[in-house]
Amino acid sequence: MQSHIEDGDKELKKPVLFTEFGLSNLNKDYEPSQRDRFYRTIFDVVYKSAKRKRSGAGTLVWQFLIQGMEGFNDDFGIVPWEKESIQTLMIEQSCRLARVTGRHLQDKKWREICSHRP
Protein backbone atom coordinates (compact mmCIF):
# COMPACT_ATOMS: atom_id res chain seq x y z
CA MET A 1 0.00 0.00 0.00
CA GLN A 2 2.79 2.39 0.88
CA SER A 3 4.46 2.00 -2.51
CA HIS A 4 1.15 2.71 -4.28
CA ILE A 5 0.66 5.83 -2.16
CA GLU A 6 4.21 6.97 -2.97
CA ASP A 7 3.61 6.36 -6.69
CA GLY A 8 0.36 8.33 -6.47
CA ASP A 9 2.20 11.19 -4.76
CA LYS A 10 5.39 11.33 -6.79
CA GLU A 11 4.73 9.75 -10.18
CA LEU A 12 1.03 9.94 -10.95
CA LYS A 13 0.10 13.02 -8.92
CA LYS A 14 -3.31 11.42 -8.40
CA PRO A 15 -5.26 9.85 -5.53
CA VAL A 16 -5.16 6.11 -4.94
CA LEU A 17 -8.30 4.20 -3.98
CA PHE A 18 -7.74 0.75 -2.46
CA THR A 19 -10.55 -1.41 -3.79
CA GLU A 20 -11.94 -4.91 -3.61
CA PHE A 21 -10.00 -6.05 -0.59
CA GLY A 22 -11.29 -8.51 1.94
CA LEU A 23 -10.62 -11.64 3.95
CA SER A 24 -12.34 -14.91 3.13
CA ASN A 25 -14.16 -16.64 5.94
CA LEU A 26 -13.19 -19.94 4.26
CA ASN A 27 -9.48 -19.49 5.07
CA LYS A 28 -8.10 -22.27 7.24
CA ASP A 29 -8.43 -21.39 10.95
CA TYR A 30 -10.41 -18.23 10.11
CA GLU A 31 -11.53 -16.19 13.11
CA PRO A 32 -13.74 -13.08 12.78
CA SER A 33 -11.17 -11.09 14.78
CA GLN A 34 -8.70 -11.63 11.89
CA ARG A 35 -11.03 -9.75 9.57
CA ASP A 36 -11.28 -6.93 12.12
CA ARG A 37 -7.47 -6.65 12.32
CA PHE A 38 -7.12 -6.84 8.54
CA TYR A 39 -9.60 -4.02 7.94
CA ARG A 40 -8.13 -1.94 10.79
CA THR A 41 -4.67 -2.21 9.22
CA ILE A 42 -5.92 -1.09 5.80
CA PHE A 43 -8.01 1.72 7.29
CA ASP A 44 -5.12 2.98 9.42
CA VAL A 45 -2.83 3.26 6.39
CA VAL A 46 -5.47 5.17 4.42
CA TYR A 47 -6.30 7.44 7.36
CA LYS A 48 -2.64 8.32 7.94
CA SER A 49 -2.25 9.09 4.24
CA ALA A 50 -5.37 11.27 4.16
CA LYS A 51 -4.34 13.07 7.33
CA ARG A 52 -1.01 13.96 5.71
CA LYS A 53 -2.78 15.01 2.50
CA ARG A 54 -1.11 12.21 0.58
CA SER A 55 -2.50 10.06 -2.23
CA GLY A 56 -4.09 7.24 -0.21
CA ALA A 57 -7.61 8.54 -0.68
CA GLY A 58 -9.98 5.81 0.40
CA THR A 59 -11.17 2.23 0.30
CA LEU A 60 -13.86 0.07 -1.20
CA VAL A 61 -14.48 -3.04 0.88
CA TRP A 62 -15.23 -6.27 -0.95
CA GLN A 63 -18.04 -7.28 -0.43
CA PHE A 64 -20.61 -5.19 1.46
CA LEU A 65 -23.98 -6.92 1.66
CA ILE A 66 -27.35 -6.24 3.22
CA GLN A 67 -29.70 -8.81 4.66
CA GLY A 68 -31.36 -10.86 1.96
CA MET A 69 -28.30 -10.84 -0.30
CA GLU A 70 -26.70 -13.97 1.16
CA GLY A 71 -26.95 -15.68 -2.23
CA PHE A 72 -24.43 -13.19 -3.61
CA ASN A 73 -21.86 -13.83 -0.90
CA ASP A 74 -18.58 -15.16 -2.23
CA ASP A 75 -17.14 -15.86 1.29
CA PHE A 76 -15.64 -12.35 1.43
CA GLY A 77 -19.03 -10.76 2.09
CA ILE A 78 -19.94 -8.90 5.23
CA VAL A 79 -23.16 -7.43 6.54
CA PRO A 80 -21.65 -4.77 8.84
CA TRP A 81 -24.48 -4.58 11.37
CA GLU A 82 -24.40 -8.36 11.91
CA LYS A 83 -21.03 -8.02 13.67
CA GLU A 84 -20.73 -5.04 15.99
CA SER A 85 -16.95 -4.80 15.75
CA ILE A 86 -17.05 -4.47 11.94
CA GLN A 87 -19.90 -1.95 12.09
CA THR A 88 -17.99 0.11 14.68
CA LEU A 89 -14.82 -0.06 12.61
CA MET A 90 -16.64 1.19 9.48
CA ILE A 91 -18.25 4.09 11.35
CA GLU A 92 -14.98 5.05 13.05
CA GLN A 93 -13.13 5.11 9.74
CA SER A 94 -15.87 7.18 8.13
CA CYS A 95 -15.71 9.67 11.00
CA ARG A 96 -11.92 9.86 10.93
CA LEU A 97 -11.99 10.68 7.22
CA ALA A 98 -14.89 13.12 7.72
CA ARG A 99 -12.74 14.98 10.26
CA VAL A 100 -9.79 15.11 7.86
CA THR A 101 -11.95 16.68 5.16
CA GLY A 102 -13.92 18.90 7.52
CA ARG A 103 -17.14 17.19 6.47
CA HIS A 104 -18.11 16.50 10.09
CA LEU A 105 -18.41 20.27 10.64
CA GLN A 106 -20.50 20.95 7.54
CA ASP A 107 -23.27 18.42 7.98
CA LYS A 108 -25.55 17.90 10.98
CA LYS A 109 -25.90 14.17 10.33
CA TRP A 110 -22.11 13.72 10.34
CA ARG A 111 -21.83 15.70 13.58
CA GLU A 112 -24.38 13.39 15.21
CA ILE A 113 -22.77 10.20 13.94
CA CYS A 114 -19.22 11.22 14.77
CA SER A 115 -19.73 13.11 18.04
CA HIS A 116 -18.90 10.05 20.19
CA ARG A 117 -16.35 8.36 17.94
CA PRO A 118 -12.54 8.41 18.12
C-alpha positions in Angstrom: 0.0 0.0 0.0 2.8 2.4 0.9 4.5 2.0 -2.5 1.2 2.7 -4.3 0.7 5.8 -2.2 4.2 7.0 -3.0 3.6 6.4 -6.7 0.4 8.3 -6.5 2.2 11.2 -4.8 5.4 11.3 -6.8 4.7 9.8 -10.2 1.0 9.9 -11.0 0.1 13.0 -8.9 -3.3 11.4 -8.4 -5.3 9.9 -5.5 -5.2 6.1 -4.9 -8.3 4.2 -4.0 -7.7 0.7 -2.5 -10.5 -1.4 -3.8 -11.9 -4.9 -3.6 -10.0 -6.1 -0.6 -11.3 -8.5 1.9 -10.6 -11.6 4.0 -12.3 -14.9 3.1 -14.2 -16.6 5.9 -13.2 -19.9 4.3 -9.5 -19.5 5.1 -8.1 -22.3 7.2 -8.4 -21.4 11.0 -10.4 -18.2 10.1 -11.5 -16.2 13.1 -13.7 -13.1 12.8 -11.2 -11.1 14.8 -8.7 -11.6 11.9 -11.0 -9.7 9.6 -11.3 -6.9 12.1 -7.5 -6.7 12.3 -7.1 -6.8 8.5 -9.6 -4.0 7.9 -8.1 -1.9 10.8 -4.7 -2.2 9.2 -5.9 -1.1 5.8 -8.0 1.7 7.3 -5.1 3.0 9.4 -2.8 3.3 6.4 -5.5 5.2 4.4 -6.3 7.4 7.4 -2.6 8.3 7.9 -2.3 9.1 4.2 -5.4 11.3 4.2 -4.3 13.1 7.3 -1.0 14.0 5.7 -2.8 15.0 2.5 -1.1 12.2 0.6 -2.5 10.1 -2.2 -4.1 7.2 -0.2 -7.6 8.5 -0.7 -10.0 5.8 0.4 -11.2 2.2 0.3 -13.9 0.1 -1.2 -14.5 -3.0 0.9 -15.2 -6.3 -0.9 -18.0 -7.3 -0.4 -20.6 -5.2 1.5 -24.0 -6.9 1.7 -27.3 -6.2 3.2 -29.7 -8.8 4.7 -31.4 -10.9 2.0 -28.3 -10.8 -0.3 -26.7 -14.0 1.2 -27.0 -15.7 -2.2 -24.4 -13.2 -3.6 -21.9 -13.8 -0.9 -18.6 -15.2 -2.2 -17.1 -15.9 1.3 -15.6 -12.3 1.4 -19.0 -10.8 2.1 -19.9 -8.9 5.2 -23.2 -7.4 6.5 -21.7 -4.8 8.8 -24.5 -4.6 11.4 -24.4 -8.4 11.9 -21.0 -8.0 13.7 -20.7 -5.0 16.0 -16.9 -4.8 15.7 -17.1 -4.5 11.9 -19.9 -1.9 12.1 -18.0 0.1 14.7 -14.8 -0.1 12.6 -16.6 1.2 9.5 -18.2 4.1 11.3 -15.0 5.0 13.1 -13.1 5.1 9.7 -15.9 7.2 8.1 -15.7 9.7 11.0 -11.9 9.9 10.9 -12.0 10.7 7.2 -14.9 13.1 7.7 -12.7 15.0 10.3 -9.8 15.1 7.9 -11.9 16.7 5.2 -13.9 18.9 7.5 -17.1 17.2 6.5 -18.1 16.5 10.1 -18.4 20.3 10.6 -20.5 21.0 7.5 -23.3 18.4 8.0 -25.6 17.9 11.0 -25.9 14.2 10.3 -22.1 13.7 10.3 -21.8 15.7 13.6 -24.4 13.4 15.2 -22.8 10.2 13.9 -19.2 11.2 14.8 -19.7 13.1 18.0 -18.9 10.1 20.2 -16.3 8.4 17.9 -12.5 8.4 18.1 
